[in-house]
């Protein structure tokens, strides 16, 4: 009951923000799933899905939420996954939800598809957010979804998008640890 009350307290402002529309939605997997399930998040025009720290989100138990969201997203979209490591769980997720996926590794691989142009951008960890913004701009992703693993990351990345005049909505459960359990 306490969790439901906390969710309702934060649900209305987020719903209103979604109704006003946004080019980019940044949120935690659980909160994004909640809004999709309630019909508050229309993904019909979605062009790109970005999973930042995908390995960490899977480690934190978000696999079911991520699969729900990816299944609800249009099939004609770009799915970008950023991960420091590529364990079997990430490789499986990529194989299931990406078409003609290209893996760019800092260590490099000996084999490449000759029909695909490869480009990699090496950035300092502090510049990762700029890289996400630039990739979204490059692919002209007018509508996109960016996943973050914490509410603080959602708020931080939302501020970065706002500073660049993107129309963005932040979604997170905004539940304290006590409210989650």
CORRA-V499482 format. One record per residue. N is the residue number from 1. SS is DSSP state (a for helix, b for strand, c for the rest). OMEGA is omega in whole degrees, 0 to 359 (999 if undefined). D_LAST is the distance of its C-alpha to the last C-alpha in Angstrom with 2 decimals. Layout:
n=[N | N]
ss=[SS | SS]
omega=[OMEGA | OMEGA]
d_last=[D_LAST | D_LAST]
This chain:
n=[1 | 2 | 3 | 4 | 5 | 6 | 7 | 8 | 9 | 10 | 11 | 12 | 13 | 14 | 15 | 16 | 17 | 18 | 19 | 20 | 21 | 22 | 23 | 24 | 25 | 26 | 27 | 28 | 29 | 30 | 31 | 32 | 33 | 34 | 35 | 36 | 37 | 38 | 39 | 40 | 41 | 42 | 43 | 44 | 45 | 46 | 47 | 48 | 49 | 50 | 51 | 52 | 53 | 54 | 55 | 56 | 57 | 58 | 59 | 60 | 61 | 62 | 63 | 64 | 65 | 66 | 67 | 68 | 69 | 70 | 71 | 72 | 73 | 74 | 75 | 76 | 77 | 78 | 79 | 80 | 81 | 82 | 83 | 84 | 85 | 86 | 87 | 88 | 89 | 90 | 91 | 92 | 93 | 94 | 95 | 96 | 97 | 98 | 99 | 100 | 101 | 102 | 103 | 104 | 105 | 106 | 107 | 108 | 109 | 110 | 111 | 112 | 113 | 114 | 115 | 116 | 117 | 118 | 119 | 120 | 121 | 122 | 123 | 124 | 125 | 126 | 127 | 128 | 129 | 130 | 131 | 132 | 133 | 134 | 135 | 136 | 137 | 138 | 139 | 140 | 141 | 142 | 143 | 144 | 145 | 146 | 147 | 148 | 149 | 150 | 151 | 152 | 153 | 154 | 155 | 156 | 157 | 158 | 159 | 160 | 161 | 162 | 163 | 164 | 165 | 166 | 167 | 168 | 169 | 170 | 171 | 172 | 173 | 174 | 175 | 176 | 177 | 178 | 179 | 180 | 181]
ss=[c | a | a | a | a | a | a | a | a | a | a | a | a | a | a | a | a | a | a | a | c | c | c | b | b | b | b | c | a | a | a | a | a | a | a | a | a | c | c | c | c | c | c | c | c | c | c | b | b | b | b | b | c | a | a | a | a | a | a | c | c | c | a | a | a | a | a | a | a | a | a | a | c | c | c | c | c | b | b | b | b | b | c | c | c | c | c | a | a | a | a | a | a | a | a | a | a | c | c | c | c | c | c | c | c | c | c | c | c | c | c | c | c | c | c | c | c | c | c | c | c | c | c | c | a | a | a | a | a | a | a | a | a | a | a | a | a | a | c | c | c | c | c | b | b | b | b | c | c | c | a | a | a | a | a | a | a | a | a | a | a | a | a | c | c | c | c | b | b | b | b | c | c | c | c | c | a | a | a | a | c]
omega=[180 | 179 | 179 | 179 | 179 | 179 | 180 | 181 | 182 | 186 | 186 | 178 | 179 | 178 | 179 | 179 | 178 | 179 | 178 | 178 | 179 | 175 | 182 | 175 | 179 | 181 | 174 | 183 | 181 | 181 | 177 | 178 | 180 | 181 | 177 | 181 | 181 | 180 | 181 | 182 | 179 | 183 | 186 | 181 | 183 | 181 | 183 | 173 | 179 | 175 | 178 | 183 | 183 | 180 | 180 | 179 | 177 | 178 | 181 | 175 | 182 | 184 | 182 | 178 | 180 | 179 | 177 | 182 | 181 | 176 | 181 | 182 | 177 | 181 | 179 | 180 | 171 | 175 | 181 | 178 | 176 | 184 | 178 | 178 | 178 | 177 | 181 | 181 | 178 | 179 | 178 | 178 | 180 | 181 | 182 | 191 | 178 | 175 | 177 | 184 | 175 | 179 | 177 | 184 | 179 | 180 | 179 | 177 | 182 | 184 | 174 | 172 | 182 | 181 | 181 | 176 | 182 | 173 | 178 | 178 | 179 | 182 | 174 | 180 | 180 | 181 | 182 | 180 | 177 | 179 | 178 | 179 | 181 | 177 | 178 | 178 | 182 | 181 | 179 | 181 | 181 | 177 | 182 | 177 | 180 | 179 | 175 | 184 | 178 | 177 | 179 | 178 | 176 | 182 | 181 | 182 | 176 | 178 | 178 | 178 | 179 | 179 | 179 | 176 | 171 | 172 | 190 | 175 | 177 | 177 | 172 | 183 | 181 | 178 | 174 | 179 | 178 | 181 | 181 | 185 | 999]
d_last=[10.93 | 9.49 | 8.12 | 11.65 | 13.43 | 12.17 | 13.20 | 16.48 | 17.21 | 17.40 | 18.71 | 22.24 | 23.46 | 22.37 | 24.08 | 27.16 | 27.32 | 27.26 | 29.93 | 32.11 | 31.97 | 31.39 | 32.99 | 29.91 | 26.22 | 23.87 | 20.17 | 17.14 | 17.33 | 14.34 | 15.71 | 19.22 | 18.52 | 17.15 | 20.37 | 22.56 | 21.28 | 21.98 | 25.37 | 24.88 | 25.61 | 29.10 | 29.64 | 33.22 | 34.88 | 32.54 | 34.75 | 32.47 | 28.99 | 28.11 | 25.48 | 25.40 | 24.06 | 23.74 | 23.49 | 20.48 | 18.66 | 19.46 | 18.41 | 14.92 | 14.72 | 15.99 | 19.07 | 18.42 | 17.74 | 20.80 | 22.96 | 22.15 | 23.13 | 26.18 | 27.28 | 27.14 | 29.15 | 32.96 | 34.65 | 37.13 | 34.97 | 34.70 | 31.64 | 31.46 | 29.26 | 29.17 | 28.14 | 29.29 | 29.50 | 30.25 | 28.72 | 29.40 | 26.13 | 27.33 | 30.85 | 29.76 | 27.76 | 30.80 | 33.20 | 31.36 | 30.92 | 33.77 | 37.46 | 40.06 | 37.53 | 38.97 | 37.38 | 38.34 | 38.01 | 39.00 | 40.79 | 42.71 | 43.67 | 47.23 | 47.15 | 46.94 | 47.69 | 50.97 | 50.29 | 47.17 | 47.40 | 44.90 | 43.77 | 41.35 | 40.35 | 39.67 | 37.66 | 36.21 | 32.42 | 32.66 | 34.53 | 32.07 | 31.08 | 34.80 | 35.28 | 32.68 | 34.43 | 37.80 | 36.95 | 35.72 | 38.94 | 41.09 | 39.96 | 40.19 | 36.73 | 36.92 | 33.55 | 30.86 | 27.15 | 25.71 | 22.33 | 20.60 | 17.75 | 16.40 | 16.61 | 19.28 | 21.26 | 21.15 | 22.49 | 25.02 | 26.41 | 26.59 | 28.67 | 30.88 | 31.53 | 32.25 | 34.67 | 36.53 | 36.80 | 34.60 | 33.14 | 29.43 | 26.16 | 22.87 | 19.76 | 16.23 | 12.96 | 13.29 | 9.70 | 9.01 | 6.63 | 5.57 | 5.64 | 3.80 | 0.00]
